[in-house]
C-alpha cells in the first residue's frame, strides 16, 4: 500500500512553543512545525500512537501579539526516535476543527513561522 504524501506546506515554528496535555496540564513537548491539519511535536519521551489528546498549545507574547493558549483535540499518528537523536518526533493530526480554530491556526502560522526567503 502506498503511503499518503503530505500535500500541505509545513511551517516551522520559530519560538519554543510548549505543548501541554490539556487534561493534566503536564508538558508533552514543544511544537516543531504546524499545518492546518496537524503538527509535529518534539519531546523527550515517546507518546503512545493512536491515542486522542487534548492539546494546550501556549503561544508566547510578542511585541505585536499577546500571549495566547489554544486547546485542540488531536490524534497521535506516529512517534519515532530519530537516528542518533535524544528526542522523539511525534506526528499529530488535528480532529474536528471549527472554522474559527482553522482561522486562528492560519493566523498563528503567519505570525510565528521561520522566514526561509533569502534577502535580495
FIKETOR-139707 format. One record per atom (N, C-alpha, C, O, CB): residue in one letter; atom name; x, y, z. Coordinates in nm, 4 decimals. Glycine has a CB too. Layout:
 resn name       xx       yy       zz
    A   CA        X        Y        Z
...
END
This chain:
 resn name       xx       yy       zz
    X    N   0.0839  -0.1180   0.0000
    X   CA   0.0000   0.0000   0.0000
    X    C   0.0884   0.1242   0.0000
    X    O   0.1798   0.1353   0.0817
    X   CB  -0.0955  -0.0001   0.1215
    X    N   0.0621   0.2163  -0.0897
    X   CA   0.1411   0.3391  -0.0966
    X    C   0.1087   0.4293   0.0213
    X    O  -0.0063   0.4395   0.0642
    X   CB   0.1155   0.4129  -0.2290
    X    N   0.2128   0.4951   0.0731
    X   CA   0.1880   0.5906   0.1814
    X    C   0.1365   0.7205   0.1213
    X    O   0.1718   0.7583   0.0096
    X   CB   0.3172   0.6157   0.2656
    X    N   0.0526   0.7870   0.1983
    X   CA  -0.0031   0.9145   0.1553
    X    C   0.1036   1.0226   0.1695
    X    O   0.1632   1.0375   0.2761
    X   CB  -0.1300   0.9505   0.2376
    X    N   0.1276   1.0971   0.0635
    X   CA   0.2223   1.2071   0.0718
    X    C   0.1526   1.3299   0.1267
    X    O   0.0378   1.3579   0.0922
    X   CB   0.2845   1.2369  -0.0657
    X    N   0.2219   1.4026   0.2116
    X   CA   0.1665   1.5243   0.2677
    X    C   0.1671   1.6319   0.1609
    X    O   0.2719   1.6657   0.1058
    X   CB   0.2455   1.5696   0.3925
    X    N   0.0498   1.6851   0.1323
    X   CA   0.0365   1.7857   0.0285
    X    C   0.0372   1.9278   0.0855
    X    O   0.0473   2.0247   0.0103
    X   CB  -0.0910   1.7620  -0.0498
    X    N   0.0269   1.9400   0.2145
    X   CA   0.0167   2.0711   0.2757
    X    C   0.1541   2.1193   0.3213
    X    O   0.2317   2.0427   0.3784
    X   CB  -0.0811   2.0679   0.3936
    X    N   0.1829   2.2443   0.2962
    X   CA   0.3105   2.3022   0.3342
    X    C   0.3200   2.3123   0.4857
    X    O   0.2293   2.3627   0.5519
    X   CB   0.3291   2.4401   0.2695
    X    N   0.4308   2.2637   0.5390
    X   CA   0.4556   2.2743   0.6825
    X    C   0.5297   2.4044   0.7102
    X    O   0.6092   2.4515   0.6287
    X   CB   0.5368   2.1520   0.7349
    X    N   0.5024   2.4599   0.8241
    X   CA   0.5741   2.5810   0.8642
    X    C   0.6398   2.5547   0.9980
    X    O   0.5733   2.5218   1.0963
    X   CB   0.4788   2.7045   0.8720
    X    N   0.7714   2.5698   1.0006
    X   CA   0.8440   2.5507   1.1251
    X    C   0.8144   2.6680   1.2168
    X    O   0.7979   2.7816   1.1722
    X   CB   0.9965   2.5367   1.0999
    X    N   0.8080   2.6382   1.3461
    X   CA   0.7767   2.7404   1.4446
    X    C   0.9074   2.7974   1.4969
    X    O   0.9969   2.7224   1.5358
    X   CB   0.6898   2.6831   1.5605
    X    N   0.9193   2.9311   1.4981
    X   CA   1.0474   2.9921   1.5317
    X    C   1.0682   3.0142   1.6810
    X    O   1.1804   3.0435   1.7223
    X   CB   1.0601   3.1222   1.4611
    X    N   0.9671   3.0016   1.7612
    X   CA   0.9839   3.0181   1.9049
    X    C   0.9644   2.8839   1.9732
    X    O   0.9036   2.7932   1.9163
    X   CB   0.8850   3.1231   1.9609
    X    N   1.0157   2.8708   2.0949
    X   CA   0.9900   2.7498   2.1724
    X    C   0.8456   2.7573   2.2175
    X    O   0.8111   2.8347   2.3069
    X   CB   1.0887   2.7356   2.2950
    X    N   0.7628   2.6776   2.1560
    X   CA   0.6197   2.6803   2.1822
    X    C   0.5822   2.5542   2.2584
    X    O   0.5745   2.4465   2.1991
    X   CB   0.5383   2.6922   2.0502
    X    N   0.5585   2.5655   2.3894
    X   CA   0.5263   2.4466   2.4680
    X    C   0.3871   2.3924   2.4374
    X    O   0.2933   2.4672   2.4101
    X   CB   0.5372   2.4778   2.6154
    X    N   0.3771   2.2598   2.4429
    X   CA   0.2506   2.1905   2.4219
    X    C   0.2247   2.1058   2.5466
    X    O   0.3080   2.0244   2.5864
    X   CB   0.2533   2.1019   2.2906
    X    N   0.1080   2.1264   2.6072
    X   CA   0.0711   2.0567   2.7307
    X    C  -0.0434   1.9598   2.7058
    X    O  -0.1216   1.9763   2.6121
    X   CB   0.0323   2.1572   2.8400
    X    N  -0.0518   1.8593   2.7905
    X   CA  -0.1706   1.7753   2.7942
    X    C  -0.2786   1.8633   2.8546
    X    O  -0.2657   1.9072   2.9689
    X   CB  -0.1481   1.6404   2.8776
    X    N  -0.3840   1.8897   2.7802
    X   CA  -0.4886   1.9805   2.8264
    X    C  -0.5656   1.9306   2.9469
    X    O  -0.6278   2.0099   3.0175
    X   CB  -0.5836   2.0064   2.7163
    X    N  -0.5626   1.7992   2.9720
    X   CA  -0.6353   1.7439   3.0866
    X    C  -0.5526   1.7451   3.2143
    X    O  -0.6059   1.7688   3.3227
    X   CB  -0.6793   1.6026   3.0565
    X    N  -0.4215   1.7195   3.2019
    X   CA  -0.3356   1.7117   3.3214
    X    C  -0.2459   1.8338   3.3378
    X    O  -0.1835   1.8515   3.4424
    X   CB  -0.2495   1.5870   3.3152
    X    N  -0.2390   1.9183   3.2344
    X   CA  -0.1525   2.0357   3.2294
    X    C  -0.0039   1.9995   3.2407
    X    O   0.0774   2.0832   3.2798
    X   CB  -0.1903   2.1320   3.3405
    X    N   0.0320   1.8744   3.2064
    X   CA   0.1722   1.8338   3.2061
    X    C   0.2332   1.8614   3.0686
    X    O   0.1673   1.8466   2.9657
    X   CB   0.1863   1.6834   3.2433
    X    N   0.3589   1.9012   3.0693
    X   CA   0.4285   1.9351   2.9453
    X    C   0.4501   1.8080   2.8624
    X    O   0.5068   1.7103   2.9113
    X   CB   0.5645   2.0050   2.9754
    X    N   0.4043   1.8102   2.7363
    X   CA   0.4273   1.6984   2.6444
    X    C   0.5560   1.7195   2.5649
    X    O   0.6305   1.6248   2.5396
    X   CB   0.3077   1.6818   2.5486
    X    N   0.5810   1.8433   2.5262
    X   CA   0.6979   1.8749   2.4451
    X    C   0.6816   2.0121   2.3828
    X    O   0.6133   2.0992   2.4368
    X   CB   0.7198   1.7684   2.3362
    X    N   0.7461   2.0299   2.2673
    X   CA   0.7459   2.1602   2.2006
    X    C   0.7053   2.1434   2.0543
    X    O   0.7356   2.0422   1.9910
    X   CB   0.8855   2.2277   2.2110
    X    N   0.6374   2.2428   2.0030
    X   CA   0.5917   2.2418   1.8654
    X    C   0.7106   2.2526   1.7713
    X    O   0.7927   2.3433   1.7851
    X   CB   0.4922   2.3558   1.8403
    X    N   0.7206   2.1601   1.6750
    X   CA   0.8281   2.1630   1.5768
    X    C   0.7842   2.2275   1.4476
    X    O   0.8571   2.3075   1.3889
    X   CB   0.8782   2.0236   1.5497
    X    N   0.6637   2.1924   1.4030
    X   CA   0.6044   2.2587   1.2874
    X    C   0.4535   2.2496   1.2977
    X    O   0.3992   2.1792   1.3829
    X   CB   0.6545   2.1962   1.1547
    X    N   0.3865   2.3228   1.2085
    X   CA   0.2426   2.3386   1.2197
    X    C   0.1806   2.3486   1.0814
    X    O   0.2335   2.4170   0.9938
    X   CB   0.2078   2.4622   1.3035
    X    N   0.0677   2.2801   1.0617
    X   CA  -0.0126   2.2945   0.9405
    X    C  -0.1573   2.3125   0.9851
    X    O  -0.1872   2.3081   1.1045
    X   CB   0.0035   2.1697   0.8439
    X    N  -0.2456   2.3325   0.8902
    X   CA  -0.3872   2.3426   0.9234
    X    C  -0.4459   2.2054   0.9574
    X    O  -0.5580   2.1973   1.0076
    X   CB  -0.4645   2.4058   0.8071
    X    N  -0.3732   2.0998   0.9313
    X   CA  -0.4225   1.9648   0.9573
    X    C  -0.3571   1.8979   1.0771
    X    O  -0.4108   1.8004   1.1298
    X   CB  -0.4019   1.8801   0.8367
    X    N  -0.2410   1.9486   1.1215
    X   CA  -0.1721   1.8843   1.2320
    X    C  -0.0439   1.9550   1.2688
    X    O  -0.0187   2.0685   1.2285
    X   CB  -0.1430   1.7419   1.1986
    X    N   0.0372   1.8841   1.3473
    X   CA   0.1599   1.9442   1.3977
    X    C   0.2638   1.8363   1.4231
    X    O   0.2321   1.7175   1.4300
    X   CB   0.1328   2.0243   1.5261
    X    N   0.3882   1.8796   1.4367
    X   CA   0.4974   1.7932   1.4785
    X    C   0.5333   1.8334   1.6203
    X    O   0.5595   1.9505   1.6479
    X   CB   0.6213   1.8039   1.3820
    X    N   0.5345   1.7370   1.7091
    X   CA   0.5719   1.7587   1.8485
    X    C   0.7095   1.6998   1.8703
    X    O   0.7352   1.5868   1.8288
    X   CB   0.4682   1.6958   1.9460
    X    N   0.7987   1.7736   1.9345
    X   CA   0.9315   1.7262   1.9703
    X    C   0.9329   1.7099   2.1222
    X    O   0.9043   1.8041   2.1961
    X   CB   1.0448   1.8252   1.9207
    X    N   0.9668   1.5880   2.1678
    X   CA   0.9593   1.5619   2.3117
    X    C   1.0723   1.4705   2.3582
    X    O   1.1380   1.4052   2.2771
    X   CB   0.8245   1.4998   2.3471
    X    N   1.0941   1.4666   2.4888
    X   CA   1.1957   1.3788   2.5472
    X    C   1.1450   1.2362   2.5616
    X    O   1.2246   1.1426   2.5686
    X   CB   1.2397   1.4318   2.6828
    X    N   1.0135   1.2188   2.5661
    X   CA   0.9547   1.0870   2.5880
    X    C   0.8647   1.0485   2.4715
    X    O   0.8053   1.1347   2.4070
    X   CB   0.8758   1.0844   2.7192
    X    N   0.8548   0.9172   2.4447
    X   CA   0.7638   0.8743   2.3381
    X    C   0.6189   0.8953   2.3802
    X    O   0.5871   0.8986   2.4991
    X   CB   0.7880   0.7262   2.3022
    X    N   0.5317   0.9094   2.2807
    X   CA   0.3891   0.9264   2.3060
    X    C   0.3163   0.8132   2.2354
    X    O   0.3449   0.7828   2.1196
    X   CB   0.3378   1.0666   2.2571
    X    N   0.2239   0.7519   2.3040
    X   CA   0.1519   0.6356   2.2513
    X    C   0.0741   0.6708   2.1252
    X    O  -0.0052   0.7649   2.1235
    X   CB   0.0568   0.5794   2.3570
    X    N   0.0985   0.5933   2.0197
    X   CA   0.0337   0.6144   1.8903
    X    C  -0.1140   0.5749   1.8980
    X    O  -0.1519   0.4849   1.9729
    X   CB   0.1055   0.5335   1.7795
    X    N  -0.1952   0.6433   1.8201
    X   CA  -0.3398   0.6227   1.8051
    X    C  -0.4245   0.6749   1.9213
    X    O  -0.5469   0.6628   1.9177
    X   CB  -0.3668   0.4775   1.7880
    X    N  -0.3629   0.7318   2.0227
    X   CA  -0.4451   0.7894   2.1287
    X    C  -0.4903   0.9296   2.0882
    X    O  -0.4272   0.9956   2.0055
    X   CB  -0.3671   0.7936   2.2629
    X    N  -0.5995   0.9728   2.1475
    X   CA  -0.6502   1.1078   2.1252
    X    C  -0.6122   1.1924   2.2456
    X    O  -0.6336   1.1523   2.3599
    X   CB  -0.8053   1.1082   2.1024
    X    N  -0.5558   1.3095   2.2193
    X   CA  -0.5118   1.4001   2.3248
    X    C  -0.5833   1.5340   2.3134
    X    O  -0.6198   1.5775   2.2042
    X   CB  -0.3597   1.4201   2.3189
    X    N  -0.6021   1.5973   2.4260
    X   CA  -0.6441   1.7364   2.4297
    X    C  -0.5155   1.8165   2.4458
    X    O  -0.4531   1.8132   2.5519
    X   CB  -0.7489   1.7654   2.5470
    X    N  -0.4758   1.8882   2.3416
    X   CA  -0.3507   1.9639   2.3428
    X    C  -0.3770   2.1079   2.3819
    X    O  -0.4701   2.1707   2.3315
    X   CB  -0.2816   1.9576   2.2057
    X    N  -0.2960   2.1596   2.4705
    X   CA  -0.2990   2.3016   2.5055
    X    C  -0.1664   2.3598   2.4564
    X    O  -0.0605   2.3324   2.5128
    X   CB  -0.3199   2.3246   2.6626
    X    N  -0.1740   2.4401   2.3511
    X   CA  -0.0542   2.4978   2.2906
    X    C  -0.0410   2.6418   2.3378
    X    O  -0.1328   2.7222   2.3220
    X   CB  -0.0599   2.4903   2.1346
    X    N   0.0745   2.6735   2.3958
    X   CA   0.0996   2.8066   2.4533
    X    C   0.1830   2.8904   2.3577
    X    O   0.3022   2.8649   2.3411
    X   CB   0.1710   2.7949   2.5901
    X    N   0.1219   2.9902   2.2947
    X   CA   0.1960   3.0811   2.2085
    X    C   0.2403   3.2011   2.2901
    X    O   0.1589   3.2682   2.3536
    X   CB   0.1106   3.1255   2.0871
    X    N   0.3705   3.2272   2.2878
    X   CA   0.4293   3.3329   2.3706
    X    C   0.3932   3.4726   2.3198
    X    O   0.3592   3.4930   2.2032
    X   CB   0.5809   3.3174   2.3749
    X    N   0.4021   3.5650   2.4108
    X   CA   0.3780   3.7053   2.3796
    X    C   0.4891   3.7570   2.2875
    X    O   0.6066   3.7255   2.3063
    X   CB   0.3703   3.7900   2.5098
    X    N   0.4501   3.8362   2.1884
    X   CA   0.5473   3.9056   2.1035
    X    C   0.5152   4.0541   2.1104
    X    O   0.4166   4.0936   2.1726
    X   CB   0.5436   3.8528   1.9546
    X    N   0.5974   4.1362   2.0472
    X   CA   0.5721   4.2801   2.0504
    X    C   0.4401   4.3144   1.9814
    X    O   0.3771   4.4149   2.0145
    X   CB   0.6875   4.3560   1.9837
    X    N   0.3976   4.2306   1.8850
    X   CA   0.2736   4.2581   1.8127
    X    C   0.1525   4.1850   1.8692
    X    O   0.0394   4.2281   1.8470
    X   CB   0.2904   4.2214   1.6688
    X    N   0.1736   4.0746   1.9422
    X   CA   0.0621   3.9886   1.9820
    X    C   0.0698   3.9498   2.1291
    X    O   0.1788   3.9253   2.1808
    X   CB   0.0592   3.8634   1.8960
    X    N  -0.0436   3.9440   2.1964
    X   CA  -0.0442   3.8972   2.3349
    X    C  -0.0240   3.7459   2.3390
    X    O  -0.0423   3.6775   2.2383
    X   CB  -0.1763   3.9361   2.4053
    X    N   0.0132   3.6949   2.4544
    X   CA   0.0247   3.5500   2.4714
    X    C  -0.1128   3.4881   2.4519
    X    O  -0.2144   3.5489   2.4856
    X   CB   0.0830   3.5135   2.6118
    X    N  -0.1159   3.3669   2.3974
    X   CA  -0.2440   3.3006   2.3770
    X    C  -0.2292   3.1509   2.3996
    X    O  -0.1208   3.0943   2.3852
    X   CB  -0.2984   3.3286   2.2356
    X    N  -0.3385   3.0896   2.4347
    X   CA  -0.3419   2.9448   2.4560
    X    C  -0.4540   2.8879   2.3696
    X    O  -0.5670   2.9368   2.3717
    X   CB  -0.3632   2.9089   2.6083
    X    N  -0.4210   2.7848   2.2945
    X   CA  -0.5181   2.7203   2.2076
    X    C  -0.5311   2.5747   2.2514
    X    O  -0.4307   2.5053   2.2676
    X   CB  -0.4760   2.7310   2.0572
    X    N  -0.6538   2.5286   2.2705
    X   CA  -0.6786   2.3896   2.3085
    X    C  -0.7416   2.3188   2.1887
    X    O  -0.8453   2.3609   2.1374
    X   CB  -0.7713   2.3802   2.4355
    X    N  -0.6768   2.2102   2.1452
    X   CA  -0.7184   2.1376   2.0258
    X    C  -0.7141   1.9880   2.0541
    X    O  -0.6233   1.9391   2.1212
    X   CB  -0.6282   2.1734   1.9047
    X    N  -0.8121   1.9167   2.0029
    X   CA  -0.8127   1.7713   2.0114
    X    C  -0.7306   1.7166   1.8943
    X    O  -0.7455   1.7618   1.7808
    X   CB  -0.9592   1.7146   2.0098
    X    N  -0.6426   1.6173   1.9234
    X   CA  -0.5573   1.5619   1.8184
    X    C  -0.5353   1.4128   1.8396
    X    O  -0.5374   1.3621   1.9517
    X   CB  -0.4227   1.6350   1.8144
    X    N  -0.5142   1.3445   1.7270
    X   CA  -0.4797   1.2022   1.7280
    X    C  -0.3297   1.1898   1.7072
    X    O  -0.2721   1.2594   1.6236
    X   CB  -0.5586   1.1230   1.6178
    X    N  -0.2664   1.1011   1.7834
    X   CA  -0.1237   1.0741   1.7657
    X    C  -0.1108   0.9776   1.6473
    X    O  -0.1473   0.8605   1.6583
    X   CB  -0.0582   1.0138   1.8980
    X    N  -0.0594   1.0263   1.5355
    X   CA  -0.0498   0.9470   1.4132
    X    C   0.0741   0.8571   1.4126
    X    O   0.0687   0.7436   1.3653
    X   CB  -0.0477   1.0388   1.2917
    X    N   0.1851   0.9081   1.4650
    X   CA   0.3087   0.8310   1.4686
    X    C   0.4036   0.8929   1.5705
    X    O   0.3880   1.0089   1.6087
    X   CB   0.3746   0.8251   1.3282
    X    N   0.5015   0.8151   1.6138
    X   CA   0.6039   0.8637   1.7072
    X    C   0.7310   0.7850   1.6809
    X    O   0.7288   0.6620   1.6771
    X   CB   0.5580   0.8490   1.8573
    X    N   0.8420   0.8559   1.6626
    X   CA   0.9682   0.7850   1.6397
    X    C   1.0866   0.8638   1.6934
    X    O   1.0879   0.9868   1.6963
    X   CB   0.9874   0.7573   1.4909
    X    N   1.1853   0.7870   1.7353
    X   CA   1.3128   0.8427   1.7796
    X    C   1.4015   0.8503   1.6568
    X    O   1.4302   0.7481   1.5945
    X   CB   1.3791   0.7559   1.8942
    X    N   1.4445   0.9687   1.6218
    X   CA   1.5296   0.9851   1.5046
    X    C   1.6670   0.9252   1.5325
    X    O   1.7131   0.9239   1.6467
    X   CB   1.5418   1.1345   1.4658
    X    N   1.7324   0.8755   1.4269
    X   CA   1.8653   0.8169   1.4409
    X    C   1.9614   0.9161   1.5052
    X    O   1.9665   1.0333   1.4678
    X   CB   1.9188   0.7720   1.3043
    X    N   2.0366   0.8675   1.6014
    X   CA   2.1404   0.9464   1.6696
    X    C   2.0855   1.0722   1.7361
    X    O   2.1556   1.1730   1.7454
    X   CB   2.2486   0.9852   1.5711
    X    N   1.9624   1.0672   1.7817
    X   CA   1.8998   1.1818   1.8492
    X    C   1.8511   1.1376   1.9867
    X    O   1.8379   1.0183   2.0141
    X   CB   1.7813   1.2398   1.7645
    X    N   1.8253   1.2335   2.0703
    X   CA   1.7730   1.2020   2.2032
    X    C   1.6276   1.2454   2.2184
    X    O   1.5687   1.2273   2.3250
    X   CB   1.8583   1.2686   2.3104
    X    N   1.5697   1.3020   2.1142
    X   CA   1.4321   1.3489   2.1208
    X    C   1.3430   1.2693   2.0262
    X    O   1.3884   1.2190   1.9234
    X   CB   1.4248   1.4977   2.0876
    X    N   1.2166   1.2590   2.0625
    X   CA   1.1175   1.1906   1.9801
    X    C   1.0421   1.2932   1.8965
    X    O   1.0112   1.4028   1.9433
    X   CB   1.0195   1.1084   2.0679
    X    N   1.0133   1.2565   1.7733
    X   CA   0.9262   1.3354   1.6865
    X    C   0.7924   1.2637   1.6818
    X    O   0.7866   1.1428   1.6598
    X   CB   0.9874   1.3538   1.5419
    X    N   0.6847   1.3389   1.7026
    X   CA   0.5509   1.2813   1.7045
    X    C   0.4614   1.3592   1.6096
    X    O   0.4516   1.4816   1.6178
    X   CB   0.4924   1.2816   1.8476
    X    N   0.3967   1.2873   1.5202
    X   CA   0.3029   1.3484   1.4266
    X    C   0.1638   1.3522   1.4868
    X    O   0.1114   1.2491   1.5289
    X   CB   0.3014   1.2725   1.2935
    X    N   0.1040   1.4698   1.4910
    X   CA  -0.0288   1.4897   1.5487
    X    C  -0.1265   1.5328   1.4399
    X    O  -0.0965   1.6223   1.3609
    X   CB  -0.0243   1.5947   1.6622
    X    N  -0.2421   1.4699   1.4359
    X   CA  -0.3469   1.5057   1.3406
    X    C  -0.4603   1.5733   1.4168
    X    O  -0.5201   1.5126   1.5057
    X   CB  -0.3985   1.3801   1.2628
    X    N  -0.4903   1.6988   1.3825
    X   CA  -0.5987   1.7702   1.4492
    X    C  -0.7326   1.7066   1.4143
    X    O  -0.7531   1.6613   1.3017
    X   CB  -0.5981   1.9191   1.4100
    X    N  -0.8237   1.7036   1.5113
    X   CA  -0.9553   1.6444   1.4935
    X    C  -1.0629   1.7513   1.5062
    X    O  -1.0575   1.8349   1.5965
    X   CB  -0.9786   1.5322   1.5956
    X    N  -1.1590   1.7488   1.4175
    X   CA  -1.2806   1.8318   1.4268
    X    C  -1.2544   1.9791   1.4567
    X    O  -1.3063   2.0327   1.5546
    X   CB  -1.3703   1.7767   1.5329
    X    N  -1.1753   2.0435   1.3742
    X   CA  -1.1509   2.1866   1.3940
    X    C  -1.2711   2.2682   1.3478
    X    O  -1.3323   2.2382   1.2453
    X   CB  -1.0242   2.2309   1.3184
    X    N  -1.3035   2.3702   1.4237
    X   CA  -1.4079   2.4635   1.3829
    X    C  -1.3492   2.5626   1.2827
    X    O  -1.2273   2.5725   1.2692
    X   CB  -1.4682   2.5378   1.5060
    X    N  -1.4344   2.6348   1.2137
    X   CA  -1.3872   2.7371   1.1208
    X    C  -1.3029   2.8415   1.1941
    X    O  -1.2028   2.8897   1.1410
    X   CB  -1.5061   2.8046   1.0499
    X    N  -1.3436   2.8757   1.3151
    X   CA  -1.2695   2.9744   1.3946
    X    C  -1.1297   2.9219   1.4310
    X    O  -1.0324   2.9972   1.4265
    X   CB  -1.3484   3.0098   1.5231
    X    N  -1.1194   2.7933   1.4670
    X   CA  -0.9894   2.7350   1.5003
    X    C  -0.8989   2.7296   1.3772
    X    O  -0.7787   2.7542   1.3877
    X   CB  -1.0073   2.5940   1.5592
    X    N  -0.9556   2.6976   1.2608
    X   CA  -0.8779   2.6968   1.1367
    X    C  -0.8243   2.8361   1.1075
    X    O  -0.7088   2.8521   1.0681
    X   CB  -0.9636   2.6465   1.0188
    X    N  -0.9085   2.9360   1.1270
    X   CA  -0.8671   3.0756   1.1068
    X    C  -0.7547   3.1134   1.2046
    X    O  -0.6577   3.1785   1.1661
    X   CB  -0.9884   3.1714   1.1247
    X    N  -0.7687   3.0723   1.3301
    X   CA  -0.6669   3.1024   1.4316
    X    C  -0.5343   3.0346   1.3985
    X    O  -0.4286   3.0965   1.4108
    X   CB  -0.7150   3.0580   1.5706
    X    N  -0.5388   2.9077   1.3565
    X   CA  -0.4156   2.8362   1.3228
    X    C  -0.3471   2.9037   1.2037
    X    O  -0.2250   2.9195   1.2035
    X   CB  -0.4456   2.6872   1.2910
    X    N  -0.4247   2.9435   1.1026
    X   CA  -0.3680   3.0143   0.9884
    X    C  -0.2984   3.1426   1.0300
    X    O  -0.1894   3.1734   0.9817
    X   CB  -0.4759   3.0452   0.8873
    X    N  -0.3609   3.2168   1.1192
    X   CA  -0.3003   3.3416   1.1681
    X    C  -0.1746   3.3126   1.2492
    X    O  -0.0753   3.3845   1.2383
    X   CB  -0.4011   3.4211   1.2536
    X    N  -0.1788   3.2085   1.3297
    X   CA  -0.0615   3.1707   1.4099
    X    C   0.0531   3.1282   1.3188
    X    O   0.1682   3.1643   1.3430
    X   CB  -0.0969   3.0563   1.5086
    X    N   0.0226   3.0522   1.2149
    X   CA   0.1266   3.0102   1.1203
    X    C   0.1944   3.1312   1.0575
    X    O   0.3163   3.1322   1.0403
    X   CB   0.0668   2.9203   1.0105
    X    N   0.1169   3.2324   1.0235
    X   CA   0.1736   3.3538   0.9647
    X    C   0.2582   3.4320   1.0643
    X    O   0.3595   3.4905   1.0262
    X   CB   0.0629   3.4423   0.9113
    X    N   0.2185   3.4340   1.1905
    X   CA   0.2866   3.5150   1.2915
    X    C   0.4140   3.4519   1.3457
    X    O   0.5111   3.5224   1.3730
    X   CB   0.1936   3.5418   1.4047
    X    N   0.4148   3.3189   1.3617
    X   CA   0.5222   3.2544   1.4360
    X    C   0.6160   3.1702   1.3509
    X    O   0.6957   3.0948   1.4065
    X   CB   0.4641   3.1693   1.5417
    X    N   0.6102   3.1794   1.2211
    X   CA   0.6910   3.0924   1.1362
    X    C   0.8313   3.1475   1.1119
    X    O   0.8569   3.2670   1.1267
    X   CB   0.6216   3.0712   1.0040
    X    N   0.9201   3.0578   1.0747
    X   CA   1.0502   3.0991   1.0235
    X    C   1.0294   3.1578   0.8847
    X    O   0.9396   3.1156   0.8119
    X   CB   1.1513   2.9795   1.0199
    X    N   1.1095   3.2518   0.8492
    X   CA   1.1065   3.3064   0.7144
    X    C   1.2275   3.2514   0.6409
    X    O   1.3408   3.2880   0.6720
    X   CB   1.1059   3.4635   0.7150
    X    N   1.2043   3.1626   0.5421
    X   CA   1.3141   3.0988   0.4728
    X    C   1.3547   3.1720   0.3451
    X    O   1.4440   3.1260   0.2740
    X   CB   1.2775   2.9577   0.4405
    X    N   1.2906   3.2851   0.3148
    X   CA   1.3254   3.3578   0.1931
    X    C   1.4603   3.4240   0.2084
    X    O   1.4915   3.4812   0.3129
    X   CB   1.2187   3.4620   0.1595
    X    N   1.5400   3.4159   0.1038
    X   CA   1.6716   3.4774   0.1041
    X    C   1.6567   3.6253   0.0701
    X    O   1.5778   3.6609  -0.0174
    X   CB   1.7670   3.4062   0.0038
    X    N   1.7320   3.7123   0.1389
    X   CA   1.7243   3.8555   0.1056
    X    C   1.7855   3.8807  -0.0323
    X    O   1.8758   3.8090  -0.0754
    X   CB   1.7969   3.9412   0.2134
    X    N   1.7346   3.9845  -0.1013
    X   CA   1.7863   4.0201  -0.2347
    X    C   1.9151   4.0982  -0.2225
    X    O   1.9736   4.1370  -0.3236
    X   CB   1.6827   4.1020  -0.3139
END
